[in-house]
């Protein structure tokens, strides 16, 4: 799946326009179709309330859903304003994920 198509699919799932952070384009380009589908399913589960979010200690008005791949190479964070809209999908490797996690206070 192309990057733009992937972004549109994510926005359709979460119901609004969001930011894409990290090395998002590079990550999605290099993912096989199966892993892309796994991330989309994770986003569906987040939007449906199946996955329990974590509170962001540094930004109390935000909650975050965490994605960890089976091989520990890819991490994701989907942030949402409490009781409101999804804001951002972050996809990157472990190093940048740790920086983002610390920034949010997770």
MOPAC internal coordinates of N, CA, C and O (Angstrom, degrees):
PM7 1SCF
backbone

  N    0.0000 0     0.00 0     0.00 0    0    0    0
  C    1.4461 1     0.00 0     0.00 0    1    0    0
  C    1.5338 1   107.94 1     0.00 0    2    1    0
  O    1.2310 1   121.07 1   -41.96 1    3    2    1
  N    1.3069 1   115.55 1   138.04 1    3    2    1
  C    1.4582 1   120.94 1   178.21 1    5    3    2
  C    1.5298 1   110.51 1   -71.11 1    6    5    3
  O    1.2310 1   120.63 1   -23.62 1    7    6    5
  N    1.3196 1   116.41 1   156.38 1    7    6    5
  C    1.4633 1   122.01 1  -176.05 1    9    7    6
  C    1.5302 1   110.90 1   -60.66 1   10    9    7
  O    1.2310 1   119.98 1   134.11 1   11   10    9
  N    1.3348 1   117.64 1   -45.89 1   11   10    9
  C    1.4630 1   120.02 1  -178.35 1   13   11   10
  C    1.5296 1   111.04 1   -63.23 1   14   13   11
  O    1.2310 1   120.61 1   140.05 1   15   14   13
  N    1.3168 1   116.44 1   -39.95 1   15   14   13
  C    1.4660 1   121.17 1   177.94 1   17   15   14
  C    1.5371 1   110.24 1   -64.23 1   18   17   15
  O    1.2310 1   120.59 1   140.01 1   19   18   17
  N    1.3197 1   116.48 1   -39.99 1   19   18   17
  C    1.4636 1   121.76 1   178.09 1   21   19   18
  C    1.5306 1   110.04 1   -62.37 1   22   21   19
  O    1.2310 1   120.42 1   134.30 1   23   22   21
  N    1.3354 1   116.79 1   -45.70 1   23   22   21
  C    1.4671 1   121.11 1   178.60 1   25   23   22
  C    1.5282 1   111.11 1   -59.98 1   26   25   23
  O    1.2310 1   120.71 1   135.49 1   27   26   25
  N    1.3210 1   116.25 1   -44.51 1   27   26   25
  C    1.4689 1   120.48 1   179.66 1   29   27   26
  C    1.5187 1   110.87 1   -62.46 1   30   29   27
  O    1.2310 1   120.57 1   140.71 1   31   30   29
  N    1.3116 1   116.51 1   -39.29 1   31   30   29
  C    1.4677 1   121.09 1   179.08 1   33   31   30
  C    1.5317 1   110.66 1   -64.48 1   34   33   31
  O    1.2310 1   120.39 1   136.59 1   35   34   33
  N    1.3301 1   116.85 1   -43.41 1   35   34   33
  C    1.4662 1   121.01 1   178.31 1   37   35   34
  C    1.5251 1   109.76 1   -61.55 1   38   37   35
  O    1.2310 1   120.22 1   134.26 1   39   38   37
  N    1.3182 1   117.18 1   -45.74 1   39   38   37
  C    1.4624 1   120.57 1  -179.12 1   41   39   38
  C    1.5173 1   111.99 1   -64.74 1   42   41   39
  O    1.2310 1   120.49 1   146.45 1   43   42   41
  N    1.3171 1   116.68 1   -33.55 1   43   42   41
  C    1.4643 1   120.82 1   176.03 1   45   43   42
  C    1.5363 1   109.87 1   -65.92 1   46   45   43
  O    1.2310 1   120.56 1   140.45 1   47   46   45
  N    1.3278 1   116.53 1   -39.55 1   47   46   45
  C    1.4646 1   121.85 1  -179.24 1   49   47   46
  C    1.5299 1   111.23 1   -66.73 1   50   49   47
  O    1.2310 1   120.40 1   132.59 1   51   50   49
  N    1.3424 1   116.84 1   -47.41 1   51   50   49
  C    1.4676 1   119.87 1  -175.79 1   53   51   50
  C    1.5197 1   112.98 1   -83.08 1   54   53   51
  O    1.2310 1   120.02 1   166.38 1   55   54   53
  N    1.3117 1   117.57 1   -13.62 1   55   54   53
  C    1.4614 1   120.78 1   172.40 1   57   55   54
  C    1.5084 1   116.46 1    86.26 1   58   57   55
  O    1.2310 1   119.97 1  -170.82 1   59   58   57
  N    1.3345 1   117.67 1     9.18 1   59   58   57
  C    1.4591 1   120.20 1   176.43 1   61   59   58
  C    1.5265 1   109.98 1  -160.62 1   62   61   59
  O    1.2310 1   120.85 1   -10.37 1   63   62   61
  N    1.3228 1   115.99 1   169.63 1   63   62   61
  C    1.4603 1   121.77 1   177.38 1   65   63   62
  C    1.5239 1   108.61 1   -76.00 1   66   65   63
  O    1.2310 1   120.77 1   -46.77 1   67   66   65
  N    1.3431 1   116.14 1   133.23 1   67   66   65
  C    1.4610 1   120.99 1  -179.45 1   69   67   66
  C    1.5203 1   109.86 1  -129.43 1   70   69   67
  O    1.2310 1   121.10 1   -12.76 1   71   70   69
  N    1.3370 1   115.50 1   167.24 1   71   70   69
  C    1.4657 1   121.81 1   173.28 1   73   71   70
  C    1.5197 1   109.15 1   -86.89 1   74   73   71
  O    1.2310 1   121.15 1   -29.14 1   75   74   73
  N    1.3212 1   115.41 1   150.86 1   75   74   73
  C    1.4552 1   121.38 1   175.39 1   77   75   74
  C    1.5170 1   106.90 1  -118.70 1   78   77   75
  O    1.2310 1   120.63 1   -58.41 1   79   78   77
  N    1.3420 1   116.41 1   121.59 1   79   78   77
  C    1.4565 1   121.59 1  -171.21 1   81   79   78
  C    1.5236 1   110.94 1  -121.28 1   82   81   79
  O    1.2310 1   121.30 1    -7.81 1   83   82   81
  N    1.3136 1   115.13 1   172.19 1   83   82   81
  C    1.4556 1   120.83 1  -176.08 1   85   83   82
  C    1.5232 1   107.73 1    81.26 1   86   85   83
  O    1.2310 1   120.77 1    17.45 1   87   86   85
  N    1.2864 1   116.13 1  -162.55 1   87   86   85
  C    1.4626 1   121.04 1   175.05 1   89   87   86
  C    1.5329 1   107.70 1   -88.70 1   90   89   87
  O    1.2310 1   121.22 1  -125.50 1   91   90   89
  N    1.3292 1   115.28 1    54.50 1   91   90   89
  C    1.4619 1   122.54 1  -170.20 1   93   91   90
  C    1.5281 1   112.49 1   -56.67 1   94   93   91
  O    1.2310 1   120.17 1   128.46 1   95   94   93
  N    1.3247 1   117.27 1   -51.54 1   95   94   93
  C    1.4606 1   121.02 1  -176.63 1   97   95   94
  C    1.5187 1   110.90 1   -60.31 1   98   97   95
  O    1.2310 1   120.45 1   133.44 1   99   98   97
  N    1.3154 1   116.74 1   -46.56 1   99   98   97
  C    1.4624 1   121.41 1  -179.83 1  101   99   98
  C    1.5335 1   111.19 1   -62.45 1  102  101   99
  O    1.2310 1   120.76 1   137.08 1  103  102  101
  N    1.3236 1   116.15 1   -42.92 1  103  102  101
  C    1.4608 1   120.88 1  -178.90 1  105  103  102
  C    1.5244 1   110.53 1   -63.10 1  106  105  103
  O    1.2310 1   120.12 1   130.24 1  107  106  105
  N    1.3221 1   117.37 1   -49.76 1  107  106  105
  C    1.4640 1   120.88 1  -176.30 1  109  107  106
  C    1.5238 1   110.82 1   -66.02 1  110  109  107
  O    1.2310 1   119.88 1   141.78 1  111  110  109
  N    1.3387 1   117.83 1   -38.22 1  111  110  109
  C    1.4748 1   120.81 1   178.33 1  113  111  110
  C    1.5230 1   111.58 1   -59.12 1  114  113  111
  O    1.2310 1   120.87 1   144.06 1  115  114  113
  N    1.3354 1   115.94 1   -35.94 1  115  114  113
  C    1.4649 1   120.37 1  -175.10 1  117  115  114
  C    1.5251 1   114.06 1   -92.22 1  118  117  115
  O    1.2310 1   119.97 1  -179.12 1  119  118  117
  N    1.3219 1   117.67 1     0.88 1  119  118  117
  C    1.4635 1   119.98 1   179.69 1  121  119  118
  C    1.5244 1   111.12 1   -88.49 1  122  121  119
  O    1.2310 1   120.28 1   -42.91 1  123  122  121
  N    1.3284 1   117.08 1   137.09 1  123  122  121
  C    1.4657 1   119.03 1   172.39 1  125  123  122
  C    1.5292 1   109.79 1   -68.36 1  126  125  123
  O    1.2310 1   121.18 1   -20.86 1  127  126  125
  N    1.3068 1   115.35 1   159.14 1  127  126  125
  C    1.4730 1   121.95 1  -177.19 1  129  127  126
  C    1.5272 1   112.03 1   -54.17 1  130  129  127
  O    1.2310 1   119.94 1   139.65 1  131  130  129
  N    1.3159 1   117.73 1   -40.35 1  131  130  129
  C    1.4714 1   121.29 1  -178.86 1  133  131  130
  C    1.5362 1   111.61 1   -60.97 1  134  133  131
  O    1.2310 1   120.32 1   137.10 1  135  134  133
  N    1.3220 1   116.99 1   -42.90 1  135  134  133
  C    1.4683 1   120.24 1  -179.98 1  137  135  134
  C    1.5166 1   111.13 1   -71.11 1  138  137  135
  O    1.2310 1   120.06 1   145.08 1  139  138  137
  N    1.3203 1   117.48 1   -34.92 1  139  138  137
  C    1.4606 1   120.27 1   174.86 1  141  139  138
  C    1.5278 1   109.88 1   -60.73 1  142  141  139
  O    1.2310 1   120.77 1   136.40 1  143  142  141
  N    1.3232 1   116.13 1   -43.60 1  143  142  141
  C    1.4664 1   120.83 1   179.52 1  145  143  142
  C    1.5321 1   111.00 1   -64.73 1  146  145  143
  O    1.2310 1   120.42 1   144.32 1  147  146  145
  N    1.3240 1   116.81 1   -35.68 1  147  146  145
  C    1.4612 1   120.78 1   178.03 1  149  147  146
  C    1.5409 1   110.66 1   -64.23 1  150  149  147
  O    1.2310 1   120.38 1   139.49 1  151  150  149
  N    1.3298 1   116.87 1   -40.51 1  151  150  149
  C    1.4616 1   120.84 1   177.77 1  153  151  150
  C    1.5213 1   110.43 1   -66.87 1  154  153  151
  O    1.2310 1   120.40 1   139.15 1  155  154  153
  N    1.3298 1   116.83 1   -40.85 1  155  154  153
  C    1.4696 1   120.00 1   177.92 1  157  155  154
  C    1.5309 1   110.95 1   -63.67 1  158  157  155
  O    1.2310 1   120.11 1   141.30 1  159  158  157
  N    1.3187 1   117.39 1   -38.70 1  159  158  157
  C    1.4661 1   120.58 1   177.36 1  161  159  158
  C    1.5187 1   110.61 1   -65.50 1  162  161  159
  O    1.2310 1   120.53 1   140.21 1  163  162  161
  N    1.3256 1   116.59 1   -39.79 1  163  162  161
  C    1.4642 1   121.34 1   175.89 1  165  163  162
  C    1.5229 1   109.84 1   -59.90 1  166  165  163
  O    1.2310 1   120.00 1   136.10 1  167  166  165
  N    1.3271 1   117.60 1   -43.90 1  167  166  165
  C    1.4703 1   121.27 1   178.60 1  169  167  166
  C    1.5320 1   110.42 1   -62.72 1  170  169  167
  O    1.2310 1   120.19 1   140.43 1  171  170  169
  N    1.3359 1   117.23 1   -39.57 1  171  170  169
  C    1.4762 1   120.72 1   176.63 1  173  171  170
  C    1.5258 1   110.52 1   -61.52 1  174  173  171
  O    1.2310 1   120.80 1   136.15 1  175  174  173
  N    1.3356 1   116.08 1   -43.85 1  175  174  173
  C    1.4647 1   120.81 1   179.38 1  177  175  174
  C    1.5233 1   111.51 1   -63.82 1  178  177  175
  O    1.2310 1   120.25 1   142.34 1  179  178  177
  N    1.3319 1   117.12 1   -37.66 1  179  178  177
  C    1.4696 1   121.13 1   176.91 1  181  179  178
  C    1.5269 1   109.93 1   -64.33 1  182  181  179
  O    1.2310 1   120.58 1   132.36 1  183  182  181
  N    1.3186 1   116.50 1   -47.64 1  183  182  181
  C    1.4649 1   121.08 1  -178.04 1  185  183  182
  C    1.5248 1   111.64 1   -65.13 1  186  185  183
  O    1.2310 1   120.16 1   148.89 1  187  186  185
  N    1.3403 1   117.30 1   -31.11 1  187  186  185
  C    1.4601 1   121.62 1  -179.01 1  189  187  186
  C    1.5243 1   112.62 1   -83.33 1  190  189  187
  O    1.2310 1   120.18 1   172.30 1  191  190  189
  N    1.3306 1   117.26 1    -7.70 1  191  190  189
  C    1.4567 1   120.66 1   179.95 1  193  191  190
  C    1.5143 1   113.84 1    83.51 1  194  193  191
  O    1.2310 1   120.06 1  -165.75 1  195  194  193
  N    1.3162 1   117.48 1    14.25 1  195  194  193
  C    1.4684 1   121.50 1   179.70 1  197  195  194
  C    1.5303 1   110.27 1   -75.37 1  198  197  195
  O    1.2310 1   120.64 1   140.76 1  199  198  197
  N    1.3134 1   116.39 1   -39.24 1  199  198  197
  C    1.4596 1   121.46 1   179.19 1  201  199  198
  C    1.5272 1   108.63 1   -91.43 1  202  201  199
  O    1.2310 1   121.11 1   -45.26 1  203  202  201
  N    1.3127 1   115.49 1   134.74 1  203  202  201
  C    1.4705 1   121.18 1  -178.14 1  205  203  202
  C    1.5262 1   109.14 1   -85.42 1  206  205  203
  O    1.2310 1   119.81 1   -53.64 1  207  206  205
  N    1.3352 1   117.97 1   126.36 1  207  206  205
  C    1.4648 1   120.87 1  -179.94 1  209  207  206
  C    1.5235 1   111.93 1   -81.16 1  210  209  207
  O    1.2310 1   121.42 1   -16.38 1  211  210  209
  N    1.3270 1   114.89 1   163.62 1  211  210  209
  C    1.4646 1   121.59 1   175.11 1  213  211  210
  C    1.5282 1   108.43 1  -108.26 1  214  213  211
  O    1.2310 1   119.85 1   -36.76 1  215  214  213
  N    1.3202 1   117.90 1   143.24 1  215  214  213
  C    1.4676 1   119.26 1   176.95 1  217  215  214
  C    1.5258 1   110.51 1   -73.83 1  218  217  215
  O    1.2310 1   120.62 1   -35.07 1  219  218  217
  N    1.3160 1   116.42 1   144.93 1  219  218  217
  C    1.4691 1   122.35 1   176.48 1  221  219  218
  C    1.5220 1   107.43 1   -92.28 1  222  221  219
  O    1.2310 1   120.31 1   -68.38 1  223  222  221
  N    1.3142 1   117.01 1   111.62 1  223  222  221
  C    1.4685 1   121.13 1  -175.06 1  225  223  222
  C    1.5299 1   112.91 1   -66.54 1  226  225  223
  O    1.2310 1   120.22 1   147.55 1  227  226  225
  N    1.3242 1   117.19 1   -32.45 1  227  226  225
  C    1.4639 1   119.97 1  -179.02 1  229  227  226
  C    1.5263 1   112.62 1   -81.60 1  230  229  227
  O    1.2310 1   120.17 1   160.21 1  231  230  229
  N    1.3067 1   117.28 1   -19.79 1  231  230  229
  C    1.4635 1   122.88 1   179.32 1  233  231  230
  C    1.5197 1   107.26 1  -134.07 1  234  233  231
  O    1.2310 1   120.66 1   -92.06 1  235  234  233
  N    1.2959 1   116.35 1    87.94 1  235  234  233
  C    1.4607 1   122.42 1  -170.56 1  237  235  234
  C    1.5270 1   114.09 1   -63.26 1  238  237  235
  O    1.2310 1   119.98 1   162.80 1  239  238  237
  N    1.3073 1   117.65 1   -17.20 1  239  238  237
  C    1.4614 1   120.65 1   178.94 1  241  239  238
  C    1.5316 1   112.20 1   -86.41 1  242  241  239
  O    1.2310 1   120.24 1   179.64 1  243  242  241
  N    1.3483 1   117.15 1    -0.36 1  243  242  241
  C    1.4619 1   121.54 1  -178.14 1  245  243  242
  C    1.5238 1   111.85 1  -113.67 1  246  245  243
  O    1.2310 1   121.69 1   -28.34 1  247  246  245
  N    1.3328 1   114.36 1   151.66 1  247  246  245
  C    1.4594 1   122.47 1   168.55 1  249  247  246
  C    1.5212 1   106.92 1  -126.82 1  250  249  247
  O    1.2310 1   120.44 1   -22.99 1  251  250  249
  N    1.3303 1   116.77 1   157.01 1  251  250  249
  C    1.4569 1   120.87 1  -175.79 1  253  251  250
  C    1.5214 1   111.04 1  -135.09 1  254  253  251
  O    1.2310 1   121.23 1   -40.97 1  255  254  253
  N    1.3242 1   115.25 1   139.03 1  255  254  253
  C    1.4609 1   123.33 1   174.26 1  257  255  254
  C    1.5223 1   106.76 1  -104.51 1  258  257  255
  O    1.2310 1   120.27 1   -47.87 1  259  258  257
  N    1.3211 1   117.09 1   132.13 1  259  258  257
  C    1.4618 1   122.43 1  -174.67 1  261  259  258
  C    1.5194 1   110.54 1  -105.22 1  262  261  259
  O    1.2310 1   120.77 1   -46.44 1  263  262  261
  N    1.3430 1   116.14 1   133.56 1  263  262  261
  C    1.4689 1   122.77 1   174.60 1  265  263  262
  C    1.5154 1   108.43 1  -115.78 1  266  265  263
  O    1.2310 1   120.59 1   -51.00 1  267  266  265
  N    1.3249 1   116.47 1   129.00 1  267  266  265
  C    1.4611 1   121.90 1   175.53 1  269  267  266
  C    1.5192 1   107.59 1  -129.20 1  270  269  267
  O    1.2310 1   120.70 1   -54.64 1  271  270  269
  N    1.3284 1   116.28 1   125.36 1  271  270  269
  C    1.4538 1   119.89 1   178.92 1  273  271  270
  C    1.5283 1   110.02 1   -75.03 1  274  273  271
  O    1.2310 1   121.20 1   -18.93 1  275  274  273
  N    1.3097 1   115.30 1   161.07 1  275  274  273
  C    1.4696 1   120.51 1  -178.22 1  277  275  274
  C    1.5258 1   112.67 1   -64.29 1  278  277  275
  O    1.2310 1   120.25 1   148.45 1  279  278  277
  N    1.3285 1   117.12 1   -31.55 1  279  278  277
  C    1.4626 1   119.99 1  -177.36 1  281  279  278
  C    1.5399 1   112.82 1   -94.32 1  282  281  279
  O    1.2310 1   120.16 1  -173.94 1  283  282  281
  N    1.3211 1   117.31 1     6.06 1  283  282  281
  C    1.4624 1   124.18 1   178.07 1  285  283  282
  C    1.5310 1   114.45 1    61.87 1  286  285  283
  O    1.2310 1   119.50 1  -161.26 1  287  286  285
  N    1.3163 1   118.56 1    18.74 1  287  286  285
  C    1.4607 1   121.22 1   178.16 1  289  287  286
  C    1.5229 1   112.28 1   -91.09 1  290  289  287
  O    1.2310 1   120.54 1   154.00 1  291  290  289
  N    1.3083 1   116.58 1   -26.00 1  291  290  289
  C    1.4531 1   120.79 1  -174.16 1  293  291  290
  C    1.5206 1   110.00 1  -123.77 1  294  293  291
  O    1.2310 1   121.43 1   -44.20 1  295  294  293
  N    1.3154 1   114.86 1   135.80 1  295  294  293
  C    1.4592 1   121.46 1   177.20 1  297  295  294
  C    1.5186 1   108.38 1  -129.73 1  298  297  295
  O    1.2310 1   121.45 1   -29.03 1  299  298  297
  N    1.3138 1   114.83 1   150.97 1  299  298  297
  C    1.4524 1   119.72 1   178.29 1  301  299  298
  C    1.5131 1   111.43 1  -142.40 1  302  301  299
  O    1.2310 1   121.20 1   -29.31 1  303  302  301
  N    1.3219 1   115.31 1   150.69 1  303  302  301
  C    1.4602 1   121.88 1   175.63 1  305  303  302
  C    1.5220 1   107.47 1  -136.26 1  306  305  303
  O    1.2310 1   121.13 1   -57.38 1  307  306  305
  N    1.3118 1   115.44 1   122.62 1  307  306  305
  C    1.4607 1   121.66 1   175.65 1  309  307  306
  C    1.5235 1   106.54 1  -107.67 1  310  309  307
  O    1.2310 1   120.31 1   -65.38 1  311  310  309
  N    1.3192 1   117.02 1   114.62 1  311  310  309
  C    1.4604 1   120.46 1  -177.37 1  313  311  310
  C    1.5234 1   110.66 1  -100.17 1  314  313  311
  O    1.2310 1   122.21 1   -31.89 1  315  314  313
  N    1.3191 1   113.37 1   148.11 1  315  314  313
  C    1.4537 1   120.79 1  -177.98 1  317  315  314
  C    1.5180 1   108.67 1  -142.73 1  318  317  315
  O    1.2310 1   120.73 1   -36.30 1  319  318  317
  N    1.3029 1   116.20 1   143.70 1  319  318  317
  C    1.4509 1   120.80 1   173.10 1  321  319  318
  C    1.5275 1   106.90 1   -78.48 1  322  321  319
  O    1.2310 1   120.22 1   -44.89 1  323  322  321
  N    1.3231 1   117.19 1   135.11 1  323  322  321
  C    1.4642 1   120.70 1  -177.27 1  325  323  322
  C    1.5276 1   110.37 1   -54.93 1  326  325  323
  O    1.2310 1   120.98 1   -52.22 1  327  326  325
  N    1.3202 1   115.73 1   127.78 1  327  326  325
  C    1.4576 1   121.56 1   176.81 1  329  327  326
  C    1.5097 1   114.16 1    66.23 1  330  329  327
  O    1.2310 1   120.21 1  -161.23 1  331  330  329
  N    1.3367 1   117.21 1    18.77 1  331  330  329
  C    1.4554 1   118.80 1  -175.71 1  333  331  330
  C    1.5299 1   110.61 1  -142.53 1  334  333  331
  O    1.2310 1   120.68 1    45.72 1  335  334  333
  N    1.3183 1   116.31 1  -134.28 1  335  334  333
  C    1.4562 1   122.63 1  -171.30 1  337  335  334
  C    1.5181 1   113.54 1   -94.29 1  338  337  335
  O    1.2310 1   121.61 1   -23.64 1  339  338  337
  N    1.3486 1   114.52 1   156.36 1  339  338  337
  C    1.4539 1   120.67 1   169.17 1  341  339  338
  C    1.5220 1   107.45 1   -72.82 1  342  341  339
  O    1.2310 1   120.36 1   -36.67 1  343  342  341
  N    1.3259 1   116.93 1   143.33 1  343  342  341
  C    1.4604 1   120.91 1  -174.31 1  345  343  342
  C    1.5197 1   114.48 1  -112.97 1  346  345  343
  O    1.2310 1   120.35 1   138.55 1  347  346  345
  N    1.3552 1   116.93 1   -41.45 1  347  346  345
  C    1.4565 1   118.87 1  -169.44 1  349  347  346
  C    1.5251 1   110.88 1  -154.78 1  350  349  347
  O    1.2310 1   121.23 1   -35.92 1  351  350  349
  N    1.3400 1   115.24 1   144.08 1  351  350  349
  C    1.4613 1   121.67 1   170.80 1  353  351  350
  C    1.5171 1   107.17 1  -118.01 1  354  353  351
  O    1.2310 1   121.03 1   -60.15 1  355  354  353
  N    1.3252 1   115.64 1   119.85 1  355  354  353
  C    1.4560 1   123.19 1   179.56 1  357  355  354
  C    1.5230 1   107.66 1  -107.97 1  358  357  355
  O    1.2310 1   120.07 1   -54.12 1  359  358  357
  N    1.3335 1   117.47 1   125.88 1  359  358  357
  C    1.4633 1   122.55 1   173.72 1  361  359  358
  C    1.5174 1   108.31 1  -130.24 1  362  361  359
  O    1.2310 1   120.61 1   -50.87 1  363  362  361
  N    1.3198 1   116.43 1   129.13 1  363  362  361
  C    1.4623 1   119.73 1   178.26 1  365  363  362
  C    1.5231 1   109.61 1  -169.81 1  366  365  363
  O    1.2310 1   121.12 1     6.45 1  367  366  365
  N    1.3305 1   115.45 1  -173.55 1  367  366  365
  C    1.4591 1   119.22 1   178.95 1  369  367  366
  C    1.5306 1   110.39 1   -82.25 1  370  369  367
  O    1.2310 1   120.98 1     0.06 1  371  370  369
  N    1.3006 1   115.73 1  -179.94 1  371  370  369
  C    1.4618 1   122.18 1  -172.62 1  373  371  370
  C    1.5325 1   112.85 1   -61.82 1  374  373  371
  O    1.2310 1   119.80 1   140.19 1  375  374  373
  N    1.3294 1   117.98 1   -39.81 1  375  374  373
  C    1.4625 1   121.42 1  -177.39 1  377  375  374
  C    1.5292 1   111.25 1   -61.66 1  378  377  375
  O    1.2310 1   120.24 1   129.43 1  379  378  377
  N    1.3250 1   117.15 1   -50.57 1  379  378  377
  C    1.4578 1   120.44 1  -178.05 1  381  379  378
  C    1.5226 1   111.39 1   -72.13 1  382  381  379
  O    1.2310 1   120.58 1   150.54 1  383  382  381
  N    1.3159 1   116.50 1   -29.46 1  383  382  381
  C    1.4659 1   121.18 1   175.08 1  385  383  382
  C    1.5286 1   110.12 1   -61.75 1  386  385  383
  O    1.2310 1   120.34 1   135.89 1  387  386  385
  N    1.3275 1   116.95 1   -44.11 1  387  386  385
  C    1.4678 1   120.54 1   178.69 1  389  387  386
  C    1.5252 1   111.46 1   -61.18 1  390  389  387
  O    1.2310 1   120.50 1   139.26 1  391  390  389
  N    1.3372 1   116.64 1   -40.74 1  391  390  389
  C    1.4674 1   120.15 1   177.75 1  393  391  390
  C    1.5231 1   111.17 1   -63.03 1  394  393  391
  O    1.2310 1   120.59 1   135.99 1  395  394  393
  N    1.3117 1   116.48 1   -44.01 1  395  394  393
  C    1.4703 1   121.33 1  -179.33 1  397  395  394
  C    1.5354 1   109.99 1   -65.86 1  398  397  395
  O    1.2310 1   121.04 1   138.19 1  399  398  397
  N    1.3240 1   115.61 1   -41.81 1  399  398  397
  C    1.4638 1   121.02 1   179.41 1  401  399  398
  C    1.5259 1   111.09 1   -60.52 1  402  401  399
  O    1.2310 1   120.41 1   135.76 1  403  402  401
  N    1.3213 1   116.81 1   -44.24 1  403  402  401
  C    1.4613 1   121.27 1   178.22 1  405  403  402
  C    1.5281 1   110.80 1   -65.62 1  406  405  403
  O    1.2310 1   120.42 1   140.74 1  407  406  405
  N    1.3198 1   116.80 1   -39.26 1  407  406  405
  C    1.4630 1   121.62 1   178.49 1  409  407  406
  C    1.5286 1   110.99 1   -59.76 1  410  409  407
  O    1.2310 1   120.78 1   137.98 1  411  410  409
  N    1.3368 1   116.11 1   -42.02 1  411  410  409
  C    1.4628 1   121.34 1  -179.32 1  413  411  410
  C    1.5322 1   112.55 1   -79.86 1  414  413  411
  O    1.2310 1   120.60 1   160.20 1  415  414  413
  N    1.3133 1   116.46 1   -19.80 1  415  414  413
  C    1.4653 1   120.47 1  -177.95 1  417  415  414
  C    1.5121 1   112.03 1    83.71 1  418  417  415
  O    1.2310 1   120.76 1  -141.60 1  419  418  417
  N    1.3136 1   116.15 1    38.40 1  419  418  417
  C    1.4717 1   120.85 1   178.58 1  421  419  418
  C    1.5172 1   110.63 1   -94.67 1  422  421  419
  O    1.2310 1   120.10 1   180.00 1  423  422  421

